[in-house]
Amino acid sequence: QVQLVESGGGLVQPGGSLRLSCAASGSIFSIMLMAWYRQAPGKQRELVATIASGGATNYANSVKGRFTISRDNAKNTVYLQMNSLKPEDTAVFYCNLVQSTGPVVTTYWGQGTQVTVSS
């Protein structure tokens, strides 16, 4: 089993910045992908950014140029640097990890951290 613990959420004014962290622990074997998703009130969960094991990144169009995903492999930690935050970025942000154990691929989720962008 893998545990994901997110931190770094909070209240920030429009135009401000926040840095989310997600530390993975437990039975970690071969991480294929780590990602951040978010879910705003009344909306479906959506993909924000991904980072593959080789370092390749991908972003939702709505956050390109403002958010940066990065990863510390030694610490099994993924980060999301969020700049130029907008009220529409308000959501619960979830960390996601996909790993393979032989032929089995398993997905894990964190408990979520609230990000509120408001003046």
VODO-185941 format. One line per 2 residues: for each residue z, y, x of N, C-alpha, C, O, CB. Coordinates in Angstrom, 2 decimals, decimal comma, always signed. Glycine has a CB too. Example, Ala and Ser with C-alpha at 12.3 -4.5 7.8 and 13.67 -1.06 7.14 Angstrom:
BEGIN
+7,80:-5,69:+13,19:+7,80:-4,50:+12,30:+7,80:-3,30:+13,20:+8,46:-3,32:+14,24:+9,05:-4,47:+11,31  +7,08:-2,25:+12,85:+7,14:-1,06:+13,67:+7,87:+0,03:+12,90:+8,04:+1,14:+13,41:+5,72:-0,60:+14,08
% end
This chain:
BEGIN
+0,00:-1,19:+0,84:+0,00:+0,00:+0,00:+0,00:+1,24:+0,88:+0,60:+1,27:+1,95:+1,22:+0,00:-0,95  -0,69:+2,26:+0,40:-0,78:+3,52:+1,12:-0,12:+4,61:+0,28:-0,33:+4,68:-0,93:-2,26:+3,89:+1,44
+0,67:+5,44:+0,91:+1,28:+6,58:+0,24:+0,64:+7,87:+0,75:+0,42:+8,04:+1,94:+2,82:+6,60:+0,46  +0,36:+8,77:-0,18:-0,21:+10,07:+0,16:+0,76:+11,14:-0,33:+1,14:+11,16:-1,50:-1,63:+10,26:-0,47
+1,15:+12,03:+0,58:+2,08:+13,10:+0,22:+1,41:+14,44:+0,50:+1,10:+14,76:+1,65:+3,42:+12,98:+1,01  +1,20:+15,20:-0,55:+0,56:+16,51:-0,43:+1,62:+17,60:-0,32:+2,74:+17,45:-0,80:-0,37:+16,78:-1,64
+1,24:+18,68:+0,32:+2,10:+19,85:+0,41:+1,24:+21,09:+0,62:+0,06:+21,00:+0,95:+3,14:+19,70:+1,57  +1,86:+22,25:+0,42:+1,16:+23,49:+0,70:+0,70:+24,28:-0,51:+0,19:+25,39:-0,37:+0,01:+23,21:+1,53
+0,86:+23,72:-1,70:+0,46:+24,46:-2,88:+1,40:+25,61:-3,17:+2,44:+25,75:-2,53:+0,40:+23,54:-4,08  +1,03:+26,43:-4,15:+1,88:+27,54:-4,52:+1,13:+28,61:-5,27:+0,02:+28,40:-5,75:+2,52:+28,14:-3,30
+1,76:+29,76:-5,37:+1,18:+30,92:-6,06:+0,64:+31,89:-5,04:+1,32:+32,24:-4,08:+2,23:+31,62:-6,97  -0,59:+32,32:-5,23:-1,22:+33,25:-4,31:-2,05:+34,25:-5,10:-2,56:+33,93:-6,18:-2,11:+32,50:-3,27
-2,17:+35,45:-4,58:-2,97:+36,48:-5,24:-4,46:+36,23:-5,00:-4,83:+35,59:-4,01:-2,58:+37,88:-4,74  -5,30:+36,71:-5,88:-6,75:+36,60:-5,65:-7,12:+37,20:-4,30:-6,63:+38,26:-3,92:-7,54:+37,30:-6,77
-8,00:+36,49:-3,60:-8,39:+36,91:-2,27:-7,52:+36,34:-1,17:-7,84:+36,48:+0,02:-8,38:+38,37:-2,18  -6,43:+35,72:-1,55:-5,50:+35,16:-0,57:-5,92:+33,79:-0,07:-6,99:+33,29:-0,41:-4,13:+35,07:-1,16
-5,05:+33,20:+0,76:-5,34:+31,91:+1,38:-4,17:+30,97:+1,22:-3,01:+31,38:+1,12:-5,67:+32,09:+2,86  -4,49:+29,69:+1,21:-3,49:+28,63:+1,24:-4,06:+27,49:+2,07:-5,27:+27,31:+2,17:-3,12:+28,16:-0,21
-3,15:+26,72:+2,66:-3,55:+25,52:+3,39:-2,80:+24,32:+2,82:-1,58:+24,26:+2,86:-3,26:+25,67:+4,92  -3,56:+23,39:+2,29:-2,98:+22,16:+1,77:-2,99:+21,09:+2,85:-3,90:+21,03:+3,68:-3,75:+21,67:+0,51
-1,97:+20,25:+2,83:-1,89:+19,12:+3,74:-1,65:+17,85:+2,94:-1,04:+17,87:+1,88:-0,76:+19,32:+4,79  -2,16:+16,74:+3,46:-1,95:+15,44:+2,84:-1,73:+14,42:+3,95:-2,63:+14,14:+4,74:-3,15:+15,03:+1,92
-0,54:+13,89:+3,99:-0,20:+12,90:+5,01:-0,23:+11,50:+4,41:+0,39:+11,24:+3,38:+1,19:+13,20:+5,63  -0,95:+10,62:+5,07:-1,05:+9,23:+4,63:-0,13:+8,36:+5,46:-0,02:+8,53:+6,68:-2,51:+8,74:+4,72
+0,52:+7,41:+4,79:+1,38:+6,48:+5,50:+1,32:+5,13:+4,80:+0,81:+5,01:+3,68:+2,84:+7,00:+5,57  +1,85:+4,12:+5,48:+1,86:+2,78:+4,89:+0,84:+1,89:+5,57:+0,63:+1,96:+6,78:+1,59:+2,85:+3,40
+0,22:+1,04:+4,77:-0,71:+0,03:+5,28:-2,11:+0,63:+5,45:-3,01:+0,42:+4,63:-0,76:-1,19:+4,33  -2,25:+1,38:+6,53:-3,52:+2,03:+6,81:-4,30:+1,19:+7,80:-3,81:+0,87:+8,88:-3,31:+3,47:+7,35
-5,52:+0,82:+7,43:-6,33:-0,02:+8,29:-7,58:+0,70:+8,75:-7,68:+1,09:+9,92:-6,71:-1,30:+7,57  -8,51:+0,88:+7,85:-9,77:+1,52:+8,21:-10,13:+2,53:+7,13:-10,67:+2,19:+6,08:-10,92:+0,46:+8,39
-9,80:+3,78:+7,43:-10,07:+4,84:+6,46:-11,55:+5,17:+6,47:-12,12:+5,51:+7,51:-9,22:+6,11:+6,76  -12,16:+5,07:+5,31:-13,57:+5,39:+5,19:-13,78:+6,88:+4,90:-14,69:+7,52:+5,42:-14,22:+4,55:+4,10
-12,89:+7,39:+4,05:-13,10:+8,74:+3,54:-11,77:+9,30:+3,09:-10,93:+8,58:+2,54:-14,13:+8,75:+2,39  -11,59:+10,59:+3,31:-10,48:+11,32:+2,69:-11,07:+12,52:+1,97:-12,09:+13,08:+2,39:-9,41:+11,77:+3,76
-10,44:+12,89:+0,89:-11,03:+13,94:+0,06:-9,96:+14,71:-0,69:-8,81:+14,29:-0,79:-12,03:+13,33:-0,93  -10,37:+15,85:-1,20:-9,56:+16,65:-2,11:-10,32:+16,77:-3,43:-11,51:+17,06:-3,46:-9,24:+18,05:-1,51
-9,59:+16,56:-4,50:-10,08:+16,79:-5,86:-9,17:+17,83:-6,50:-8,09:+18,12:-5,99:-10,12:+15,45:-6,70  -9,61:+18,38:-7,61:-8,76:+19,27:-8,36:-9,00:+19,10:-9,85:-10,07:+18,68:-10,29:-8,99:+20,72:-7,95
-7,97:+19,44:-10,61:-8,07:+19,35:-12,06:-7,41:+20,57:-12,68:-6,20:+20,76:-12,57:-7,43:+18,05:-12,60  -8,24:+21,38:-13,31:-7,73:+22,56:-14,01:-7,31:+22,16:-15,43:-7,77:+21,14:-15,94:-8,81:+23,70:-14,05
-6,46:+22,94:-16,05:-6,01:+22,62:-17,41:-7,19:+22,48:-18,37:-8,05:+23,35:-18,45:-5,05:+23,70:-17,92  -7,22:+21,38:-19,10:-8,27:+21,15:-20,09:-9,60:+20,73:-19,52:-10,59:+20,62:-20,25:-8,45:+22,36:-20,87
-9,64:+20,50:-18,21:-10,90:+20,11:-17,58:-10,76:+18,77:-16,88:-9,66:+18,29:-16,63:-11,36:+21,18:-16,58  -11,91:+18,17:-16,58:-11,91:+16,91:-15,87:-11,64:+17,14:-14,38:-11,88:+18,22:-13,85:-13,25:+16,18:-16,06
-11,12:+16,11:-13,75:-10,91:+16,18:-12,30:-12,27:+16,28:-11,62:-13,22:+15,58:-11,98:-10,11:+14,94:-11,78  -12,36:+17,16:-10,62:-13,62:+17,36:-9,92:-13,43:+17,27:-8,42:-12,36:+17,57:-7,89:-14,24:+18,71:-10,30
-14,47:+16,85:-7,76:-14,45:+16,73:-6,30:-14,54:+18,12:-5,68:-15,36:+18,94:-6,08:-15,61:+15,84:-5,80  -13,69:+18,37:-4,70:-13,70:+19,65:-3,99:-14,36:+19,49:-2,62:-15,28:+20,24:-2,29:-12,26:+20,20:-3,84
-13,90:+18,53:-1,84:-14,42:+18,35:-0,48:-14,10:+16,95:+0,00:-13,10:+16,35:-0,40:-13,83:+19,41:+0,48  -14,95:+16,44:+0,87:-14,73:+15,14:+1,48:-14,93:+15,23:+2,99:-15,65:+16,09:+3,49:-15,68:+14,08:+0,88
-14,27:+14,33:+3,69:-14,49:+14,18:+5,12:-14,51:+12,70:+5,43:-13,56:+11,97:+5,14:-13,39:+14,92:+5,95  -15,61:+12,26:+6,02:-15,80:+10,85:+6,32:-15,13:+10,49:+7,65:-14,69:+11,36:+8,39:-17,29:+10,49:+6,36
-15,08:+9,19:+7,92:-14,41:+8,74:+9,13:-15,04:+9,31:+10,38:-14,34:+9,54:+11,38:-14,44:+7,24:+9,20  -16,35:+9,56:+10,35:-17,02:+10,12:+11,51:-16,93:+11,63:+11,60:-17,38:+12,23:+12,58:-18,44:+9,72:+11,49
-16,35:+12,24:+10,58:-16,16:+13,69:+10,61:-17,11:+14,48:+9,72:-16,94:+15,69:+9,55:-16,30:+14,17:+11,99  -18,09:+13,82:+9,15:-19,03:+14,54:+8,27:-18,30:+15,05:+7,04:-17,46:+14,37:+6,47:-20,22:+13,62:+7,86
-18,63:+16,26:+6,65:-17,96:+16,91:+5,51:-18,95:+17,23:+4,40:-20,16:+17,34:+4,61:-17,24:+18,19:+5,97  -18,39:+17,37:+3,21:-19,20:+17,71:+2,05:-18,34:+18,56:+1,12:-17,14:+18,32:+0,99:-19,74:+16,42:+1,33
-18,95:+19,55:+0,48:-18,20:+20,47:-0,37:-18,87:+20,66:-1,72:-20,10:+20,57:-1,85:-18,03:+21,83:+0,33  -18,06:+20,93:-2,71:-18,59:+21,36:-4,00:-19,20:+22,75:-3,81:-18,71:+23,55:-3,01:-17,47:+21,37:-5,10
-20,26:+23,03:-4,55:-20,93:+24,32:-4,42:-19,97:+25,48:-4,67:-20,10:+26,55:-4,07:-22,12:+24,40:-5,37  -19,03:+25,27:-5,57:-18,13:+26,35:-5,96:-17,17:+26,77:-4,85:-16,57:+27,84:-4,92:-17,33:+25,93:-7,16
-17,01:+25,94:-3,82:-16,06:+26,27:-2,75:-16,72:+26,44:-1,38:-16,06:+26,79:-0,41:-14,99:+25,20:-2,66  -18,02:+26,19:-1,30:-18,72:+26,32:-0,02:-18,55:+27,72:+0,55:-18,70:+28,72:-0,16:-20,22:+25,99:-0,19
-18,24:+27,77:+1,83:-18,06:+29,04:+2,49:-16,66:+29,61:+2,36:-16,31:+30,57:+3,05:-19,03:+30,01:+1,95  -15,85:+29,02:+1,48:-14,48:+29,51:+1,30:-13,43:+28,47:+1,70:-12,36:+28,82:+2,21:-14,26:+29,92:-0,16
-13,73:+27,20:+1,48:-12,79:+26,12:+1,79:-13,29:+25,33:+3,00:-14,50:+25,19:+3,22:-12,59:+25,18:+0,55  -12,35:+24,83:+3,78:-12,68:+23,99:+4,92:-11,77:+22,78:+4,93:-10,54:+22,91:+4,90:-12,55:+24,78:+6,24
-12,38:+21,60:+4,96:-11,62:+20,36:+5,05:-11,61:+19,91:+6,51:-12,62:+20,00:+7,20:-12,21:+19,25:+4,13  -10,46:+19,42:+6,95:-10,37:+18,91:+8,31:-9,38:+17,75:+8,33:-8,69:+17,47:+7,35:-9,92:+20,04:+9,30
-9,35:+17,07:+9,47:-8,56:+15,83:+9,51:-7,99:+15,64:+10,91:-8,65:+15,90:+11,91:-9,43:+14,61:+9,10  -6,75:+15,19:+10,96:-6,11:+14,81:+12,20:-5,96:+13,30:+12,15:-5,05:+12,78:+11,50:-4,72:+15,54:+12,41
-6,84:+12,59:+12,84:-6,84:+11,14:+12,77:-5,56:+10,53:+13,34:-5,08:+9,51:+12,85:-8,04:+10,58:+13,51  -5,02:+11,15:+14,35:-3,80:+10,62:+14,98:-2,62:+10,66:+14,01:-1,72:+9,82:+14,07:-3,47:+11,42:+16,25
-2,63:+11,65:+13,12:-1,53:+11,81:+12,16:-1,90:+11,29:+10,77:-1,08:+11,34:+9,85:-1,14:+13,27:+12,06  -3,12:+10,78:+10,62:-3,59:+10,34:+9,30:-3,36:+11,41:+8,25:-2,88:+11,14:+7,15:-2,90:+9,03:+8,89
-3,71:+12,62:+8,62:-3,48:+13,77:+7,75:-4,79:+14,52:+7,53:-5,59:+14,71:+8,45:-2,42:+14,71:+8,36  -5,00:+14,94:+6,30:-6,17:+15,74:+5,96:-5,67:+17,09:+5,45:-4,65:+17,19:+4,77:-7,08:+15,03:+4,89
-6,43:+18,12:+5,78:-6,07:+19,48:+5,42:-7,19:+20,11:+4,58:-8,35:+19,71:+4,67:-5,80:+20,32:+6,68  -6,80:+21,09:+3,79:-7,78:+21,89:+3,07:-7,38:+23,35:+3,22:-6,42:+23,82:+2,61:-7,86:+21,48:+1,56
-8,14:+24,05:+4,05:-7,92:+25,49:+4,22:-8,70:+26,21:+3,14:-9,92:+26,07:+3,05:-8,34:+25,98:+5,65  -8,01:+26,98:+2,33:-8,64:+27,66:+1,20:-8,51:+29,17:+1,40:-7,40:+29,71:+1,43:-8,01:+27,22:-0,15
-9,64:+29,83:+1,54:-9,68:+31,28:+1,73:-10,39:+31,93:+0,55:-11,08:+31,26:-0,22:-10,39:+31,65:+3,06  -10,21:+33,23:+0,42:-10,87:+34,00:-0,64:-10,66:+33,33:-1,99:-11,61:+33,14:-2,75:-12,37:+34,16:-0,36
-9,42:+32,99:-2,28:-9,12:+32,26:-3,51:-9,39:+33,12:-4,73:-9,19:+34,33:-4,73:-7,68:+31,79:-3,50  -9,84:+32,45:-5,78:-10,17:+33,09:-7,05:-9,30:+32,51:-8,16:-8,80:+31,39:-8,03:-11,67:+32,91:-7,39
-9,11:+33,25:-9,23:-8,33:+32,70:-10,35:-8,87:+31,36:-10,86:-8,11:+30,51:-11,31:-8,29:+33,69:-11,50  -10,18:+31,20:-10,78:-10,77:+29,95:-11,26:-10,50:+28,76:-10,33:-10,85:+27,63:-10,65:-12,26:+30,12:-11,42
-9,89:+29,01:-9,19:-9,47:+27,93:-8,30:-8,12:+27,34:-8,75:-7,68:+26,32:-8,21:-9,37:+28,43:-6,85  -7,48:+27,96:-9,71:-6,20:+27,46:-10,20:-6,35:+26,05:-10,74:-7,17:+25,80:-11,62:-5,63:+28,38:-11,29
-5,55:+25,13:-10,20:-5,66:+23,72:-10,58:-4,57:+22,93:-9,86:-3,90:+23,44:-8,96:-7,07:+23,16:-10,24  -4,42:+21,69:-10,28:-3,65:+20,73:-9,50:-4,61:+20,08:-8,52:-5,64:+19,53:-8,93:-2,93:+19,67:-10,41
-4,29:+20,12:-7,26:-5,13:+19,55:-6,22:-4,58:+18,18:-5,82:-3,39:+18,02:-5,56:-5,21:+20,49:-5,00  -5,48:+17,20:-5,77:-5,11:+15,83:-5,46:-5,79:+15,36:-4,17:-6,98:+15,61:-3,95:-5,47:+14,91:-6,62
-5,03:+14,70:-3,35:-5,55:+14,06:-2,15:-6,05:+12,66:-2,50:-5,46:+11,97:-3,33:-4,47:+14,01:-1,04  -7,12:+12,26:-1,87:-7,73:+10,96:-2,13:-8,05:+10,28:-0,80:-8,52:+10,93:+0,14:-9,01:+11,11:-3,00
-7,80:+8,99:-0,73:-8,11:+8,22:+0,47:-8,82:+6,94:+0,04:-8,40:+6,24:-0,88:-6,82:+7,89:+1,29  -9,90:+6,64:+0,73:-10,64:+5,40:+0,49:-10,64:+4,61:+1,78:-11,08:+5,11:+2,82:-12,11:+5,68:-0,01
-10,15:+3,38:+1,73:-10,16:+2,57:+2,93:-10,67:+1,17:+2,64:-10,63:+0,69:+1,51:-8,77:+2,50:+3,54  -11,15:+0,54:+3,71:-11,64:-0,82:+3,57:-10,70:-1,77:+4,31:-10,21:-1,47:+5,40:-13,08:-0,95:+4,11
-10,48:-2,90:+3,71:-9,72:-3,98:+4,34:-10,59:-5,22:+4,24:-10,54:-5,95:+3,25:-8,29:-4,20:+3,66  -11,39:-5,44:+5,27:-12,40:-6,49:+5,17:-13,41:-6,07:+4,11:-13,93:-4,96:+4,15:-11,77:-7,87:+4,82
-13,70:-6,96:+3,16:-14,69:-6,64:+2,12:-14,12:-5,83:+0,96:-14,85:-5,44:+0,06:-15,28:-7,90:+1,58  -12,83:-5,58:+0,99:-12,17:-4,91:-0,13:-12,06:-3,41:+0,15:-11,57:-3,00:+1,20:-10,77:-5,52:-0,40
-12,51:-2,61:-0,80:-12,41:-1,15:-0,70:-11,39:-0,68:-1,73:-11,50:-1,01:-2,92:-13,80:-0,45:-0,90  -10,42:+0,09:-1,29:-9,35:+0,54:-2,18:-9,23:+2,06:-2,13:-9,39:+2,67:-1,07:-8,00:-0,11:-1,79
-8,96:+2,65:-3,28:-8,79:+4,09:-3,39:-7,34:+4,41:-3,72:-6,72:+3,75:-4,56:-9,74:+4,67:-4,47  -6,81:+5,42:-3,05:-5,44:+5,86:-3,29:-5,43:+7,35:-3,64:-6,30:+8,12:-3,22:-4,55:+5,59:-2,06
-4,42:+7,73:-4,43:-4,29:+9,12:-4,85:-2,89:+9,63:-4,54:-1,91:+8,88:-4,59:-4,59:+9,27:-6,36  -2,81:+10,91:-4,22:-1,52:+11,57:-4,10:-1,04:+12,01:-5,46:-1,71:+11,83:-6,48:-1,61:+12,76:-3,14
+0,15:+12,61:-5,47:+0,77:+12,99:-6,74:+0,28:+14,35:-7,23:+0,51:+14,72:-8,38:+2,28:+13,01:-6,60  -0,38:+15,08:-6,36:-0,92:+16,38:-6,74:-0,02:+17,53:-6,34:+1,21:+17,40:-6,30:-1,15:+16,42:-8,22
-0,63:+18,66:-6,05:+0,11:+19,88:-5,74:-0,55:+21,04:-6,48:-1,77:+21,18:-6,50:+0,14:+20,16:-4,18  +0,28:+21,87:-7,10:-0,24:+22,95:-7,95:-0,65:+24,14:-7,10:+0,08:+24,59:-6,22:+0,83:+23,38:-8,98
-1,83:+24,64:-7,37:-2,31:+25,89:-6,77:-2,58:+26,86:-7,91:-3,37:+26,57:-8,81:-3,60:+25,65:-5,90  -1,93:+28,01:-7,86:-2,11:+29,02:-8,89:-2,55:+30,32:-8,22:-1,88:+30,85:-7,34:-0,80:+29,23:-9,70
-3,69:+30,82:-8,67:-4,23:+32,07:-8,13:-4,14:+33,12:-9,22:-4,87:+33,07:-10,22:-5,71:+31,89:-7,62  -3,26:+34,07:-9,03:-3,01:+35,07:-10,07:-2,38:+36,31:-9,46:-1,63:+36,22:-8,49:-2,11:+34,50:-11,17
-2,69:+37,44:-10,04:-2,06:+38,69:-9,61:-0,83:+38,99:-10,46:-0,16:+40,00:-10,24:-3,07:+39,86:-9,70
% end
